């Protein structure tokens, strides 16, 4: 079985970019970070591990939240960085990446945490 056969999911990857805003009047510059509207990498083959994840229900106000942390496996050479936003193409769930690890120049493994949409 080839490693390419293992990548049975697809995801979009958004890189976090920073811009400097000059405030003027002798105030220090303000660094602002945000994700672009279009994915930097679209429909990247990947694999979301189901069994290796940690799932917890946390009581918060005004309701409980489902916190999910799981492993994402990507082909070697994929441009994945810490704090990147990953969107599962099949479910639309959004995740935030931790530190990616190169596994013996064979594949990349990164732990991702589910991001909850902001309340309006």
C-alpha positions as CSV (number, residue, x, y, z in Angstrom):
1,X,0.0,0.0,0.0
2,X,1.4,3.4,-1.0
3,X,1.3,6.4,1.2
4,X,-0.8,8.2,-1.4
5,X,-3.6,5.7,-0.8
6,X,-3.7,6.7,2.9
7,X,-4.7,10.3,2.1
8,X,-8.4,9.8,1.7
9,X,-9.6,13.3,2.9
10,X,-9.1,16.8,1.4
11,X,-8.6,20.1,3.3
12,X,-8.0,23.7,2.5
13,X,-5.1,25.5,4.3
14,X,-5.1,29.2,5.2
15,X,-1.8,30.7,6.3
16,X,-1.7,33.4,9.1
17,X,-0.3,36.6,7.8
18,X,0.7,39.7,9.7
19,X,0.4,43.4,8.7
20,X,1.9,46.4,10.5
21,X,-0.5,49.3,11.1
22,X,1.2,52.7,11.7
23,X,-0.8,54.5,14.4
24,X,1.1,57.8,14.2
25,X,1.3,60.4,17.0
26,X,4.3,58.7,18.5
27,X,2.4,55.6,19.4
28,X,4.0,52.2,18.7
29,X,3.1,50.3,15.5
30,X,0.3,47.8,15.8
31,X,0.8,44.2,14.5
32,X,-2.4,42.6,13.2
33,X,-2.8,39.0,12.2
34,X,-5.5,37.5,10.0
35,X,-6.3,34.8,7.5
36,X,-6.9,35.5,3.8
37,X,-10.4,35.0,2.4
38,X,-9.1,32.5,-0.3
39,X,-7.2,29.3,0.8
40,X,-3.5,29.3,0.2
41,X,-3.6,25.6,-0.6
42,X,-6.9,24.3,-1.9
43,X,-8.1,20.6,-1.7
44,X,-4.9,19.3,-0.2
45,X,-5.0,15.4,0.1
46,X,-4.7,14.5,3.8
47,X,-6.0,12.2,6.5
48,X,-7.8,13.2,9.7
49,X,-7.2,10.5,12.3
50,X,-10.3,9.6,14.2
51,X,-9.0,7.3,16.9
52,X,-6.0,9.4,18.0
53,X,-8.1,12.4,18.9
54,X,-9.1,13.8,22.3
55,X,-12.7,14.8,22.6
56,X,-14.1,16.7,25.7
57,X,-17.3,18.4,26.5
58,X,-16.5,21.6,28.4
59,X,-19.2,23.6,30.3
60,X,-19.1,27.2,29.1
61,X,-21.5,30.1,29.1
62,X,-24.2,30.1,27.6
63,X,-23.8,26.4,26.5
64,X,-21.4,23.5,26.5
65,X,-18.7,23.3,23.8
66,X,-17.2,20.2,22.2
67,X,-13.4,20.5,22.2
68,X,-11.7,18.2,19.7
69,X,-8.0,17.7,19.2
70,X,-6.8,15.2,16.6
71,X,-3.9,14.3,14.3
72,X,-3.7,15.4,10.7
73,X,-1.4,13.6,8.3
74,X,-0.2,15.3,5.1
75,X,2.2,14.4,2.3
76,X,5.8,15.4,2.6
77,X,6.5,18.9,1.1
78,X,3.1,20.4,2.1
79,X,3.4,24.0,3.3
80,X,1.8,23.7,6.7
81,X,2.8,26.1,9.5
82,X,2.0,26.7,13.2
83,X,-1.4,28.5,13.7
84,X,-2.6,27.7,10.1
85,X,-6.3,27.4,9.7
86,X,-7.4,24.1,8.2
87,X,-10.9,23.5,6.8
88,X,-12.1,19.9,6.2
89,X,-13.6,20.0,2.7
90,X,-16.1,17.2,3.5
91,X,-17.5,18.6,6.8
92,X,-16.6,22.3,6.8
93,X,-15.1,22.0,10.3
94,X,-12.3,24.4,11.0
95,X,-9.1,23.5,12.8
96,X,-6.0,25.4,14.0
97,X,-2.6,23.7,13.6
98,X,0.1,23.2,16.2
99,X,3.7,22.6,15.4
100,X,4.1,20.3,12.3
101,X,6.5,17.4,12.5
102,X,8.4,15.8,9.6
103,X,8.2,12.0,10.1
104,X,11.4,10.5,8.6
105,X,11.0,12.5,5.3
106,X,7.9,10.3,4.7
107,X,5.0,12.4,5.7
108,X,4.0,15.4,7.9
109,X,2.0,14.9,11.2
110,X,0.4,17.9,13.0
111,X,-2.0,18.0,15.9
112,X,-5.0,20.3,15.1
113,X,-7.7,21.8,17.4
114,X,-11.2,22.5,16.4
115,X,-12.0,26.2,16.1
116,X,-15.5,27.3,17.1
117,X,-17.2,30.0,15.0
118,X,-17.4,33.4,16.8
119,X,-20.8,34.4,18.1
120,X,-22.4,37.3,16.3
